Amino acid sequence: MISKILSWAEEDRPREKLLLKGKAALSDAELIAILIGSGTRELSAVDLSKLILQSVNNNLHELAKLSINDLMKFKGIGEAKAISIAAALELGRRRKDSEVLKKPKVGSSSDAYEAIRPYLMDLQHEQFWVLLLNRANEVIKPHQISIGGVAGTVADPKMIFKAALEYLASAIILVHNHPSGNLTPSQADKELTKKVKEAGKMLDIPVLDHLIFGDNGYFSFADEGIF
């Protein structure tokens, strides 16, 4: 009897292999094995996946043409597993057809303001966000750090840099809003900015600016020379 996946070395099991080596290290059969989860008494999930691929000459385009009923003809592939395979292939097709979204590039405080604007417009309470940037100063993603009340919010530098490290950001821009519309930085704003900027130097993740956001404008620490 062919050995089951659970008896394999951990680095050879599809799920564990993906975690250890990345998704690109897996073969087509191993990726399909993750989708179906289990095989039969005679075949492991990987071996069953290889059998399915062999039936279409290892061509994923041909595999995508198989119907649910076609897939269910393989022993060990029930309706749920067949649907999982079909759904994954359809997602792949849609991804290929969709346009790659261009990441906004931040070259000025106004660029940063426009990048964060959809997330902070019209809020009646304070929130603290960071713009996580790559080496080209493109926005990897805006990331929310905290939510506060009408008068303030707390931003923990540890949480700021946890997000930056998690997304491998090369630089960050701090942003928080003042629902009152008063864009003048408080002493607490200045002290936090200094504290986070110093921490960024230690971690080699520079803090490029700190914006105080208002619906009709913003205050930039960098532009005002107090950064």
C-alpha positions as CSV (number, residue, x, y, z in Angstrom):
1,M,0.0,0.0,0.0
2,I,1.3,3.5,-0.9
3,S,2.2,5.4,2.2
4,K,-0.1,8.2,3.4
5,I,0.9,11.8,3.5
6,L,1.0,11.8,7.3
7,S,3.8,9.3,7.2
8,W,6.0,11.5,5.0
9,A,8.8,13.8,6.3
10,E,7.2,17.1,7.3
11,E,8.9,19.1,4.6
12,D,7.4,16.8,2.0
13,R,3.8,17.2,3.1
14,P,2.1,19.8,0.8
15,R,0.8,22.1,3.5
16,E,3.9,22.0,5.6
17,K,6.0,22.3,2.4
18,L,4.1,25.5,1.4
19,L,4.7,27.0,4.9
20,L,8.4,26.1,4.9
21,K,9.4,26.7,1.3
22,G,6.6,28.9,-0.2
23,K,3.8,28.2,-2.6
24,A,6.1,28.3,-5.7
25,A,8.0,25.3,-4.4
26,L,4.9,23.0,-4.8
27,S,4.1,21.0,-7.9
28,D,0.7,21.2,-9.5
29,A,-0.2,17.9,-8.0
30,E,0.8,19.1,-4.5
31,L,-1.4,22.2,-4.9
32,I,-4.4,20.2,-5.9
33,A,-3.7,17.8,-3.0
34,I,-4.1,20.7,-0.6
35,L,-7.5,21.5,-2.2
36,I,-8.8,17.9,-1.9
37,G,-7.3,17.3,1.5
38,S,-7.3,13.5,1.3
39,G,-7.0,10.6,-1.1
40,T,-8.3,7.0,-0.9
41,R,-7.2,3.9,0.9
42,E,-4.9,3.1,-2.0
43,L,-3.7,6.6,-3.1
44,S,-2.5,9.6,-1.1
45,A,-4.0,13.0,-2.0
46,V,-0.8,13.8,-4.0
47,D,-1.0,10.5,-6.0
48,L,-4.7,11.0,-6.7
49,S,-3.9,14.5,-7.9
50,K,-1.2,13.2,-10.2
51,L,-3.7,10.7,-11.6
52,I,-6.2,13.5,-12.4
53,L,-3.5,15.6,-14.0
54,Q,-2.2,12.6,-16.1
55,S,-5.7,12.3,-17.5
56,V,-5.4,15.8,-19.1
57,N,-1.7,15.4,-20.0
58,N,-0.7,17.6,-17.1
59,N,-2.3,20.6,-18.7
60,L,-4.1,22.9,-16.3
61,H,-6.1,24.5,-19.2
62,E,-7.5,21.1,-20.0
63,L,-8.1,20.4,-16.4
64,A,-10.2,23.6,-16.2
65,K,-12.5,22.2,-18.9
66,L,-13.5,19.2,-16.9
67,S,-17.0,19.4,-15.4
68,I,-17.9,18.5,-11.8
69,N,-19.2,15.2,-13.1
70,D,-16.0,14.5,-15.0
71,L,-13.9,15.1,-11.8
72,M,-16.2,12.9,-9.8
73,K,-15.4,10.0,-12.0
74,F,-12.1,9.7,-10.2
75,K,-12.4,7.4,-7.1
76,G,-11.9,9.6,-4.0
77,I,-13.3,12.8,-5.6
78,G,-16.7,13.5,-4.4
79,E,-18.9,16.6,-5.2
80,A,-17.2,18.8,-2.5
81,K,-13.7,18.1,-3.7
82,A,-14.7,18.5,-7.4
83,I,-16.2,21.9,-6.6
84,S,-13.1,22.9,-4.7
85,I,-10.9,22.1,-7.8
86,A,-13.3,23.9,-10.2
87,A,-13.5,27.0,-7.9
88,A,-9.7,27.2,-7.6
89,L,-9.2,27.0,-11.4
90,E,-11.9,29.6,-11.9
91,L,-10.2,32.0,-9.5
92,G,-7.0,31.5,-11.4
93,R,-8.7,32.3,-14.7
94,R,-10.3,35.5,-13.2
95,R,-6.9,36.6,-11.8
96,K,-5.3,36.2,-15.2
97,D,-8.1,38.3,-16.8
98,S,-8.1,41.0,-14.2
99,E,-5.9,44.1,-14.4
100,V,-3.0,44.4,-12.0
101,L,-3.8,47.3,-9.7
102,K,-1.1,50.0,-9.8
103,K,0.1,50.9,-6.3
104,P,-0.1,54.6,-5.6
105,K,3.3,56.3,-5.3
106,V,4.0,58.8,-2.5
107,G,6.3,61.6,-3.6
108,S,4.8,64.4,-1.4
109,S,2.6,65.0,1.5
110,S,-0.4,65.6,-0.9
111,D,0.1,62.1,-2.4
112,A,0.0,60.7,1.1
113,Y,-3.1,62.6,1.9
114,E,-4.9,61.3,-1.2
115,A,-3.8,57.8,-0.4
116,I,-5.3,57.8,3.1
117,R,-8.3,60.1,2.3
118,P,-10.8,57.3,1.6
119,Y,-10.2,55.7,5.0
120,L,-10.5,58.9,7.2
121,M,-13.1,61.1,5.5
122,D,-16.1,62.1,7.5
123,L,-15.1,60.3,10.7
124,Q,-16.4,61.7,14.0
125,H,-13.8,60.0,16.1
126,E,-10.0,59.8,15.9
127,Q,-8.1,57.0,14.3
128,F,-4.4,56.4,13.8
129,W,-3.1,54.8,10.6
130,V,0.2,54.2,8.9
131,L,1.0,54.1,5.2
132,L,3.3,51.2,4.6
133,L,5.7,51.9,1.7
134,N,8.1,49.8,-0.3
135,R,11.5,50.9,-1.6
136,A,9.9,52.7,-4.5
137,N,7.7,54.7,-2.0
138,E,4.7,52.9,-3.4
139,V,1.9,52.2,-0.9
140,I,1.9,48.5,0.1
141,K,-1.2,49.2,2.1
142,P,-2.8,51.6,4.6
143,H,-2.9,50.0,8.0
144,Q,-5.1,51.0,10.9
145,I,-3.3,51.1,14.3
146,S,-6.0,52.3,16.7
147,I,-9.4,53.8,17.1
148,G,-10.1,56.4,19.7
149,G,-12.8,58.9,20.8
150,V,-13.6,62.4,19.8
151,A,-10.7,63.9,21.6
152,G,-7.9,61.5,20.9
153,T,-6.5,58.0,20.2
154,V,-3.5,56.0,21.5
155,A,-0.8,54.9,19.1
156,D,1.6,52.2,20.4
157,P,5.0,52.4,18.5
158,K,5.3,48.6,19.0
159,M,2.1,48.1,17.0
160,I,3.2,50.5,14.4
161,F,6.5,48.7,13.7
162,K,4.9,45.3,14.1
163,A,2.8,46.1,11.1
164,A,5.8,47.6,9.2
165,L,7.8,44.4,9.8
166,E,4.9,42.1,9.0
167,Y,4.5,43.7,5.6
168,L,8.3,44.2,5.0
169,A,7.8,48.0,4.7
170,S,10.9,50.0,3.8
171,A,9.4,53.2,5.1
172,I,6.2,54.5,6.8
173,I,4.1,57.6,7.1
174,L,2.1,58.3,10.2
175,V,-1.5,59.6,9.9
176,H,-4.2,60.5,12.4
177,N,-7.2,62.6,12.0
178,H,-8.6,65.5,14.1
179,P,-12.4,65.4,13.8
180,S,-12.7,68.9,15.1
181,G,-11.0,70.2,11.9
182,N,-8.2,71.9,14.0
183,L,-5.0,70.7,12.3
184,T,-2.6,72.1,14.9
185,P,-0.4,69.3,16.3
186,S,-0.7,68.9,20.1
187,Q,2.4,68.4,22.3
188,A,1.4,64.7,22.5
189,D,1.5,64.5,18.7
190,K,4.9,66.0,18.6
191,E,6.3,63.7,21.3
192,L,4.8,60.6,19.6
193,T,6.3,61.7,16.3
194,K,9.7,62.1,17.8
195,K,9.5,58.8,19.6
196,V,8.4,56.8,16.5
197,K,10.9,58.5,14.3
198,E,13.8,57.5,16.6
199,A,12.5,53.9,16.8
200,G,12.4,53.9,13.0
201,K,16.0,54.8,12.8
202,M,16.9,51.9,15.0
203,L,15.0,49.5,12.9
204,D,16.1,51.0,9.5
205,I,12.4,51.8,8.7
206,P,12.4,55.6,8.3
207,V,9.4,57.6,9.2
208,L,9.0,60.0,6.3
209,D,6.2,62.2,7.6
210,H,3.3,62.5,10.1
211,L,0.0,63.9,8.7
212,I,-2.8,65.3,10.8
213,F,-5.8,64.7,8.6
214,G,-8.8,66.9,8.1
215,D,-11.7,66.5,5.6
216,N,-10.6,69.8,4.0
217,G,-6.9,69.6,4.4
218,Y,-4.0,68.4,6.4
219,F,-0.9,69.3,8.4
220,S,2.4,67.8,7.4
221,F,5.2,67.6,10.0
222,A,7.8,67.2,7.2
223,D,6.4,70.2,5.1
224,E,6.4,72.4,8.2
225,G,10.0,71.6,9.1
226,I,9.2,70.3,12.6
227,F,9.7,66.7,11.7
